[in-house]
């Protein structure tokens, strides 16, 4: 994991107050990374995160996989097609 990714994840996962609003409609890279980090840190359960943000399990898992494989850049929607090849 790159330093930038680990910094975002470490700084973001410390409490539920650092989570994006449940009204979030625009999913920028940082917000996706914060939610993934919070689930991994046990701040919020996977089920609660999916329910709170109206995410499918597949969508959340794709964010997690993208971070693991490509770092934060993997969460860019314009890059998804490139990374899926």
N, CA, C and O atoms as a MOPAC input file, in Angstrom:
PM7 MOZYME 1SCF
protein

 N      0.85700 1    -1.18000 1     0.00000 1
 C      0.00000 1     0.00000 1     0.00000 1
 C      0.89400 1     1.23100 1     0.00000 1
 O      1.84700 1     1.30400 1     0.77600 1
 N      0.60200 1     2.18300 1    -0.84900 1
 C      1.42600 1     3.38000 1    -0.93800 1
 C      1.23200 1     4.25000 1     0.28800 1
 O      0.25600 1     4.09900 1     1.02300 1
 N      2.16700 1     5.16200 1     0.50500 1
 C      2.08400 1     6.06700 1     1.64300 1
 C      0.82400 1     6.91200 1     1.58400 1
 O      0.16400 1     7.12100 1     2.60200 1
 N      0.49100 1     7.39400 1     0.40500 1
 C     -0.69700 1     8.24500 1     0.26900 1
 C     -1.97400 1     7.48700 1     0.64000 1
 O     -2.83800 1     8.02300 1     1.33400 1
 N     -2.08700 1     6.26500 1     0.18600 1
 C     -3.25900 1     5.45400 1     0.50700 1
 C     -3.31100 1     5.19000 1     1.99700 1
 O     -4.35900 1     5.35900 1     2.62000 1
 N     -2.19200 1     4.77600 1     2.57800 1
 C     -2.20800 1     4.46200 1     3.99700 1
 C     -2.48900 1     5.69600 1     4.84600 1
 O     -3.11500 1     5.58100 1     5.89900 1
 N     -2.04000 1     6.87600 1     4.41200 1
 C     -2.32800 1     8.11200 1     5.14800 1
 C     -3.81700 1     8.41200 1     5.13000 1
 O     -4.39100 1     8.73000 1     6.17100 1
 N     -4.44900 1     8.32000 1     3.97900 1
 C     -5.88800 1     8.56500 1     3.88400 1
 C     -6.64100 1     7.56900 1     4.75000 1
 O     -7.55400 1     7.94500 1     5.48500 1
 N     -6.26300 1     6.30900 1     4.66700 1
 C     -6.97000 1     5.28300 1     5.41000 1
 C     -6.74400 1     5.41500 1     6.90700 1
 O     -7.68100 1     5.24300 1     7.68700 1
 N     -5.52400 1     5.71600 1     7.32400 1
 C     -5.22900 1     5.86500 1     8.74200 1
 C     -5.93200 1     7.09100 1     9.31800 1
 O     -6.53900 1     7.00600 1    10.38600 1
 N     -5.86000 1     8.20500 1     8.64100 1
 C     -6.45500 1     9.43900 1     9.13600 1
 C     -7.97400 1     9.39600 1     9.11200 1
 O     -8.62000 1    10.11800 1     9.87200 1
 N     -8.55300 1     8.57300 1     8.26300 1
 C     -9.98800 1     8.58700 1     8.06300 1
 C    -10.74800 1     7.56900 1     8.88600 1
 O    -11.95200 1     7.71800 1     9.09800 1
 N    -10.07300 1     6.55000 1     9.34600 1
 C    -10.79400 1     5.42900 1     9.92900 1
 C    -10.92600 1     5.48900 1    11.44200 1
 O    -11.38900 1     4.52600 1    12.05300 1
 N    -10.53300 1     6.58700 1    12.05900 1
 C    -10.48000 1     6.61700 1    13.51000 1
 C    -11.84000 1     6.71700 1    14.19400 1
 O    -11.97300 1     6.28100 1    15.33700 1
 N    -12.84700 1     7.27000 1    13.53900 1
 C    -14.14000 1     7.37700 1    14.19900 1
 C    -15.26400 1     7.50300 1    13.18100 1
 O    -15.05600 1     7.83800 1    12.01400 1
 N    -16.45500 1     7.22200 1    13.67300 1
 C    -17.61900 1     7.30900 1    12.79200 1
 C    -17.90300 1     8.74400 1    12.37700 1
 O    -18.54200 1     8.97300 1    11.35000 1
 N    -17.44200 1     9.71200 1    13.15600 1
 C    -17.68500 1    11.11400 1    12.81100 1
 C    -16.91500 1    11.53300 1    11.56200 1
 O    -17.25500 1    12.53300 1    10.92900 1
 N    -15.88200 1    10.77600 1    11.20600 1
 C    -15.12300 1    11.11800 1    10.00400 1
 C    -15.71600 1    10.49600 1     8.74100 1
 O    -15.19800 1    10.70800 1     7.64400 1
 N    -16.79300 1     9.73200 1     8.88900 1
 C    -17.44900 1     9.11400 1     7.73800 1
 C    -18.20200 1    10.15300 1     6.91100 1
 O    -18.66700 1    11.15800 1     7.44800 1
 N    -18.32100 1     9.91100 1     5.60500 1
 C    -19.12600 1    10.81400 1     4.77100 1
 C    -20.59100 1    10.80900 1     5.22500 1
 O    -21.04800 1     9.87100 1     5.87800 1
 N    -21.29400 1    11.84500 1     4.87500 1
 C    -22.71600 1    11.94500 1     5.18800 1
 C    -23.48200 1    10.79600 1     4.54200 1
 O    -23.11600 1    10.33200 1     3.46200 1
 N    -24.53400 1    10.34200 1     5.19400 1
 C    -25.36300 1     9.28600 1     4.61000 1
 C    -26.12900 1     9.79900 1     3.39400 1
 O    -26.71100 1     9.01100 1     2.64800 1
 N    -26.13200 1    11.10800 1     3.19400 1
 C    -26.79500 1    11.72600 1     2.04600 1
 C    -25.85900 1    11.85200 1     0.83800 1
 O    -26.24100 1    12.43500 1    -0.17600 1
 N    -24.64800 1    11.31700 1     0.93600 1
 C    -23.65700 1    11.44100 1    -0.12600 1
 C    -24.18000 1    10.87900 1    -1.43900 1
 O    -24.65200 1     9.74400 1    -1.50200 1
 N    -24.08900 1    11.68300 1    -2.47000 1
 C    -24.49600 1    11.26200 1    -3.81700 1
 C    -23.29900 1    11.22400 1    -4.76800 1
 O    -23.26800 1    10.43100 1    -5.70900 1
 N    -22.32700 1    12.08100 1    -4.51400 1
 C    -21.14900 1    12.17000 1    -5.38000 1
 C    -19.98800 1    11.47200 1    -4.68400 1
 O    -19.47900 1    11.94800 1    -3.66900 1
 N    -19.58300 1    10.35000 1    -5.23700 1
 C    -18.56100 1     9.52200 1    -4.60800 1
 C    -17.17800 1     9.81100 1    -5.20100 1
 O    -16.76300 1     9.19000 1    -6.17800 1
 N    -16.48700 1    10.75800 1    -4.59300 1
 C    -15.12100 1    11.05400 1    -5.00200 1
 C    -14.19300 1    10.01900 1    -4.38000 1
 O    -14.58000 1     9.30000 1    -3.45800 1
 N    -12.98100 1     9.95000 1    -4.88500 1
 C    -12.02200 1     8.94600 1    -4.44700 1
 C    -11.86100 1     8.91500 1    -2.93000 1
 O    -11.91500 1     7.84700 1    -2.31800 1
 N    -11.66700 1    10.05700 1    -2.33700 1
 C    -11.39900 1    10.12100 1    -0.89500 1
 C    -12.57100 1     9.56600 1    -0.07700 1
 O    -12.34800 1     8.85700 1     0.90400 1
 N    -13.79700 1     9.87100 1    -0.45600 1
 C    -14.94800 1     9.36100 1     0.29000 1
 C    -15.03400 1     7.84100 1     0.21000 1
 O    -15.32600 1     7.17400 1     1.20300 1
 N    -14.78100 1     7.30100 1    -0.97300 1
 C    -14.77900 1     5.84500 1    -1.13100 1
 C    -13.71500 1     5.22100 1    -0.23000 1
 O    -13.96800 1     4.23200 1     0.45900 1
 N    -12.52800 1     5.81300 1    -0.24600 1
 C    -11.42400 1     5.29200 1     0.56300 1
 C    -11.73600 1     5.35500 1     2.05500 1
 O    -11.37800 1     4.44500 1     2.80200 1
 N    -12.39600 1     6.41400 1     2.48700 1
 C    -12.76500 1     6.56300 1     3.89700 1
 C    -13.73400 1     5.46300 1     4.31600 1
 O    -13.58600 1     4.87900 1     5.39000 1
 N    -14.71200 1     5.18100 1     3.48400 1
 C    -15.69300 1     4.14300 1     3.82000 1
 C    -15.01800 1     2.77300 1     3.86800 1
 O    -15.27300 1     1.99400 1     4.78600 1
 N    -14.16900 1     2.47200 1     2.90300 1
 C    -13.45600 1     1.18900 1     2.90600 1
 C    -12.58900 1     1.07800 1     4.16400 1
 O    -12.57300 1     0.03500 1     4.81800 1
 N    -11.87900 1     2.13800 1     4.49800 1
 C    -11.01600 1     2.12600 1     5.68300 1
 C    -11.82000 1     1.93800 1     6.96000 1
 O    -11.40200 1     1.21200 1     7.86300 1
 N    -12.96700 1     2.58800 1     7.03300 1
 C    -13.80500 1     2.47200 1     8.23500 1
 C    -14.31000 1     1.04700 1     8.41100 1
 O    -14.34600 1     0.53800 1     9.53200 1
 N    -14.69700 1     0.40600 1     7.33000 1
 C    -15.15000 1    -0.99100 1     7.41900 1
 C    -13.99000 1    -1.87700 1     7.85200 1
 O    -14.15100 1    -2.72500 1     8.73000 1
 N    -12.84100 1    -1.69100 1     7.25400 1
 C    -11.67700 1    -2.50200 1     7.60900 1
 C    -11.25500 1    -2.31200 1     9.05800 1
 O    -10.79300 1    -3.25500 1     9.70100 1
 N    -11.41200 1    -1.09900 1     9.57300 1
 C    -11.00800 1    -0.79700 1    10.95200 1
 C    -12.08100 1    -1.17800 1    11.96800 1
 O    -11.85300 1    -1.09800 1    13.17500 1
 N    -13.24600 1    -1.59000 1    11.48300 1
 C    -14.31600 1    -1.98200 1    12.39400 1
 C    -15.11500 1    -0.81200 1    12.94400 1
 O    -15.89700 1    -0.97800 1    13.88000 1
 N    -14.92400 1     0.37000 1    12.36800 1
 C    -15.68600 1     1.55300 1    12.79700 1
 C    -17.15300 1     1.38600 1    12.42900 1
 O    -18.03900 1     1.81400 1    13.17000 1
 N    -17.40500 1     0.76700 1    11.29200 1
 C    -18.76400 1     0.50200 1    10.80900 1
 C    -18.72700 1    -0.87700 1    10.14600 1
 O    -17.73600 1    -1.23500 1     9.50900 1
 N    -19.78200 1    -1.63300 1    10.29200 1
 C    -19.81000 1    -2.95500 1     9.66800 1
 C    -20.06900 1    -2.82000 1     8.17000 1
 O    -20.58100 1    -1.80200 1     7.70400 1
 N    -19.71700 1    -3.84000 1     7.44100 1
 C    -19.95900 1    -3.85200 1     6.00200 1
 C    -21.44500 1    -3.69700 1     5.71100 1
 O    -21.83200 1    -2.93300 1     4.82600 1
 N    -22.26800 1    -4.41100 1     6.44400 1
 C    -23.71400 1    -4.32900 1     6.23700 1
 C    -24.24100 1    -2.92600 1     6.51300 1
 O    -25.06500 1    -2.40400 1     5.76100 1
 N    -23.75900 1    -2.31600 1     7.60000 1
 C    -24.19100 1    -0.95700 1     7.93000 1
 C    -23.73300 1     0.05400 1     6.87900 1
 O    -24.47600 1     0.96600 1     6.51900 1
 N    -22.50800 1    -0.11700 1     6.39200 1
 C    -22.00300 1     0.79700 1     5.36200 1
 C    -22.83900 1     0.69300 1     4.09000 1
 O    -23.20700 1     1.70600 1     3.49600 1
 N    -23.13400 1    -0.53300 1     3.67900 1
 C    -23.94300 1    -0.70900 1     2.46200 1
 C    -25.33600 1    -0.12600 1     2.64100 1
 O    -25.87000 1     0.50600 1     1.72900 1
 N    -25.91900 1    -0.33300 1     3.79700 1
 C    -27.25500 1     0.20600 1     4.06400 1
 C    -27.22600 1     1.73500 1     4.15200 1
 O    -28.06500 1     2.41600 1     3.56100 1
 N    -26.25600 1     2.26000 1     4.89100 1
 C    -26.16500 1     3.71700 1     5.09800 1
 C    -25.97100 1     4.47600 1     3.78200 1
 O    -26.53500 1     5.55400 1     3.59200 1
 N    -25.17000 1     3.90800 1     2.88100 1
 C    -24.83900 1     4.60400 1     1.64300 1
 C    -25.54300 1     4.04000 1     0.41300 1
 O    -25.22900 1     4.42200 1    -0.71400 1
 N    -26.48200 1     3.14200 1     0.62500 1
 C    -27.23100 1     2.51300 1    -0.47200 1
 C    -26.28800 1     1.89300 1    -1.50700 1
 O    -26.44200 1     2.09300 1    -2.71200 1
 N    -25.32100 1     1.14700 1    -1.01100 1
 C    -24.35200 1     0.47500 1    -1.86800 1
 C    -24.70400 1    -1.00200 1    -1.96800 1
 O    -25.20600 1    -1.59700 1    -1.01400 1
 N    -24.44200 1    -1.57800 1    -3.11400 1
 C    -24.55300 1    -3.03200 1    -3.20900 1
 C    -23.26000 1    -3.62400 1    -2.65300 1
 O    -22.23300 1    -2.94800 1    -2.59800 1
 N    -23.31500 1    -4.87200 1    -2.24900 1
 C    -22.12100 1    -5.54700 1    -1.77100 1
 C    -21.05300 1    -5.56500 1    -2.86700 1
 O    -19.87300 1    -5.35100 1    -2.59100 1
 N    -21.46600 1    -5.81700 1    -4.09100 1
 C    -20.52300 1    -5.83900 1    -5.21500 1
 C    -19.83500 1    -4.49700 1    -5.41800 1
 O    -18.64200 1    -4.44800 1    -5.71600 1
 N    -20.58200 1    -3.40800 1    -5.25900 1
 C    -19.99400 1    -2.08200 1    -5.43600 1
 C    -18.93200 1    -1.81900 1    -4.37000 1
 O    -17.83400 1    -1.35600 1    -4.67900 1
 N    -19.26700 1    -2.11700 1    -3.11200 1
 C    -18.29500 1    -1.92000 1    -2.03900 1
 C    -17.05900 1    -2.78500 1    -2.26900 1
 O    -15.93100 1    -2.30300 1    -2.15800 1
 N    -17.27000 1    -4.05500 1    -2.58600 1
 C    -16.13900 1    -4.96100 1    -2.79400 1
 C    -15.26900 1    -4.51600 1    -3.97100 1
 O    -14.05800 1    -4.73400 1    -3.96400 1
 N    -15.88400 1    -3.89500 1    -4.98200 1
 C    -15.09000 1    -3.38700 1    -6.11000 1
 C    -14.20300 1    -2.22700 1    -5.66100 1
 O    -13.07000 1    -2.10100 1    -6.12600 1
 N    -14.70800 1    -1.37800 1    -4.75800 1
 C    -13.89000 1    -0.29200 1    -4.21400 1
 C    -12.70300 1    -0.88300 1    -3.46300 1
 O    -11.56600 1    -0.44800 1    -3.64200 1
 N    -12.97300 1    -1.86300 1    -2.63100 1
 C    -11.93700 1    -2.48400 1    -1.81800 1
 C    -10.87500 1    -3.14100 1    -2.70600 1
 O     -9.67600 1    -2.97500 1    -2.48000 1
 N    -11.32000 1    -3.87200 1    -3.69800 1
 C    -10.40000 1    -4.53400 1    -4.62900 1
 C     -9.56400 1    -3.50000 1    -5.37900 1
 O     -8.35800 1    -3.68000 1    -5.54600 1
 N    -10.19700 1    -2.42500 1    -5.82800 1
 C     -9.48300 1    -1.37900 1    -6.56900 1
 C     -8.38500 1    -0.74300 1    -5.73000 1
 O     -7.29300 1    -0.48000 1    -6.23200 1
 N     -8.66700 1    -0.49400 1    -4.45700 1
 C     -7.65000 1     0.06200 1    -3.55300 1
 C     -6.50900 1    -0.92900 1    -3.39000 1
 O     -5.33800 1    -0.55500 1    -3.46300 1
 N     -6.85200 1    -2.19200 1    -3.16800 1
 C     -5.82000 1    -3.21200 1    -2.96600 1
 C     -4.93400 1    -3.38300 1    -4.19000 1
 O     -3.72300 1    -3.56400 1    -4.05800 1
 N     -5.51700 1    -3.32700 1    -5.36400 1
 C     -4.77000 1    -3.58000 1    -6.59600 1
 C     -4.05800 1    -2.34700 1    -7.14700 1
 O     -2.95600 1    -2.45800 1    -7.68600 1
 N     -4.68600 1    -1.15700 1    -7.01400 1
 C     -4.18500 1     0.02700 1    -7.71300 1
 C     -4.04400 1     1.26700 1    -6.83900 1
 O     -3.70100 1     2.33600 1    -7.34400 1
 N     -4.30000 1     1.14900 1    -5.55000 1
 C     -4.24000 1     2.31700 1    -4.68300 1
 C     -5.41600 1     3.24900 1    -4.94400 1
 O     -6.41400 1     2.84400 1    -5.54000 1
 N     -5.29900 1     4.47600 1    -4.50600 1
 C     -6.39400 1     5.43400 1    -4.68200 1
 C     -6.75300 1     5.65900 1    -6.14000 1
 O     -7.91900 1     5.89100 1    -6.46100 1
 N     -5.77700 1     5.59600 1    -7.02000 1
 C     -6.04300 1     5.81000 1    -8.44600 1
 C     -7.02600 1     4.77700 1    -8.99300 1
 O     -7.73400 1     5.04700 1    -9.96400 1
 N     -7.07300 1     3.61500 1    -8.38400 1
 C     -8.00100 1     2.57700 1    -8.82200 1
 C     -9.45000 1     2.94300 1    -8.60700 1
 O    -10.33800 1     2.34000 1    -9.21100 1
 N     -9.70600 1     3.92100 1    -7.75800 1
 C    -11.08000 1     4.34600 1    -7.47900 1
 C    -11.60200 1     5.38500 1    -8.46500 1
 O    -12.77300 1     5.75900 1    -8.40900 1
 N    -10.75500 1     5.84600 1    -9.35300 1
 C    -11.20700 1     6.80900 1   -10.37000 1
 C    -12.14600 1     6.10600 1   -11.32700 1
 O    -11.79900 1     5.06400 1   -11.88200 1
 N    -13.31500 1     6.65400 1   -11.52600 1
 C    -14.27800 1     6.00600 1   -12.41200 1
 C    -13.80600 1     5.99800 1   -13.85100 1
 O    -14.17300 1     5.10200 1   -14.61200 1
 N    -13.00300 1     6.97100 1   -14.24300 1
 C    -12.50900 1     7.00700 1   -15.62100 1
 C    -11.44800 1     5.95000 1   -15.86900 1
 O    -11.15500 1     5.63800 1   -17.02300 1
 N    -10.87100 1     5.39600 1   -14.82900 1
 C     -9.81500 1     4.40500 1   -14.96100 1
 C    -10.32600 1     2.97500 1   -14.82600 1
 O     -9.58600 1     2.03500 1   -15.11700 1
 N    -11.54900 1     2.78900 1   -14.40000 1
 C    -12.05000 1     1.44700 1   -14.12500 1
 C    -11.92100 1     0.52300 1   -15.31800 1
 O    -11.50700 1    -0.62500 1   -15.15600 1
 N    -12.25700 1     0.97900 1   -16.49700 1
 C    -12.16000 1     0.11800 1   -17.68000 1
 C    -10.72500 1    -0.33000 1   -17.92300 1
 O    -10.49500 1    -1.48500 1   -18.28000 1
 N     -9.76400 1     0.55500 1   -17.73900 1
 C     -8.36000 1     0.19300 1   -17.93500 1
 C     -7.94800 1    -0.89300 1   -16.95000 1
 O     -7.29400 1    -1.86200 1   -17.33400 1
 N     -8.32400 1    -0.74100 1   -15.68800 1
 C     -7.89800 1    -1.66800 1   -14.65900 1
 C     -8.60600 1    -3.01500 1   -14.75300 1
 O     -8.07500 1    -4.02200 1   -14.28400 1
 N     -9.78300 1    -3.05100 1   -15.34600 1
 C    -10.52500 1    -4.30100 1   -15.46000 1
 C     -9.97700 1    -5.22800 1   -16.52900 1
 O    -10.31800 1    -6.41000 1   -16.56100 1
 N     -9.14400 1    -4.70800 1   -17.39200 1
 C     -8.58700 1    -5.53500 1   -18.48800 1
 C     -7.52500 1    -6.48300 1   -18.00200 1
 O     -6.96400 1    -7.24000 1   -18.79500 1

